Amino acid sequence: MNNLLLFFPHTLFVTLVTIIALRMGKEALVAVFCLFALVPNIFILKQIDISYFTITCCEPYIVVAFLSLNLLQYHFGKEVSKKAITICFFILGSFAVLSAFQLLYTPSIHDTAHETYEALLKPIPRIILSSFLVSFLAQRMDRRLQIFVRDKWPKIPYTFGIFIPICISQAFDTVAFSYLALYGVMHNILAIILVSYITKLAVIICMSFLLKLSSKWIKKEAAV
């Protein structure tokens, strides 16, 4: 299937997962936030071509992770969102250590998977450490921007109140993470930054329409 065509159902699926998690409650939403924060660190090494550009296919996960965090803060409060970030960092750090253990084991002569695991997991510590730093800074930026937008423009529509901060924080996230985690690993970092951010903006716009249509039943179910 063409990568561009595949990208749309991919984005739709992760968005629906987030909406369903919100309906299930804060615990499910925290779990989805942690899931979508973890999987890009594994999947980001896969490069795909869309038109004339080479990018990764992780933008939907990254944007939805921020979306989940914003929904946690909006519906369940700042303390819940802070605890979710702590849990997420704990899971990411644990995964980095587990990856190291996986590679330290001497493979059997019958093993056929070690080289694949090595190629996949060896960059994980650098990626996750970069993710820790950039995510921490971007999330703080995102939360402060969201509070600023709500205080400055209290009558701003719900959707815009969430997605304006995401757009700004994702610009920082894209540039910082690309250089810290991917420089020297990926082909043409500048192209990846440009296309990744444009892609994120497209994903954000698509999700904003879906959330706007479903905001009534999201709020109703989340309050139960």
Stockholm file with secondary structure:
# STOCKHOLM 1.0

chainA/1-224         MNNLLLFFPHTLFVTLVTIIALRMGKEALVAVFCLFALVPNIFILKQIDISYFTITCCEPYIVVAFLSLNLLQYHFGKEVSKKAITICFFILGSFAVLSAFQLLYTPSIHDTAHETYEALLKPIPRIILSSFLVSFLAQRMDRRLQIFVRDKWPKIPYTFGIFIPICISQAFDTVAFSYLALYGVMHNILAIILVSYITKLAVIICMSFLLKLSSKWIKKEAAV
#=GR chainA/1-224 SS CCHHHHHHHHHHHHHHHHHHHHHHCHHHHHHHHHHHHHHHHHHTTCEEEETTEEEESCHHHHHHHHHHHHHHHHHHCHHHHHHHHHHHHHHHHHHHHHHHHHHHSCCCTTCSSHHHHHHHHTTHHHHHHHHHHHHHHHHHHHHHHHHHHHHHCTTSCHHHHHHHHHHHHHHHHHHHHIIIIITTTSSCHHHHHHHHHHHHHHHHHHHHHHHHHHHHHHHHHHTC
#=GC SS_cons         CCHHHHHHHHHHHHHHHHHHHHHHCHHHHHHHHHHHHHHHHHHTTCEEEETTEEEESCHHHHHHHHHHHHHHHHHHCHHHHHHHHHHHHHHHHHHHHHHHHHHHSCCCTTCSSHHHHHHHHTTHHHHHHHHHHHHHHHHHHHHHHHHHHHHHCTTSCHHHHHHHHHHHHHHHHHHHHIIIIITTTSSCHHHHHHHHHHHHHHHHHHHHHHHHHHHHHHHHHHTC
//
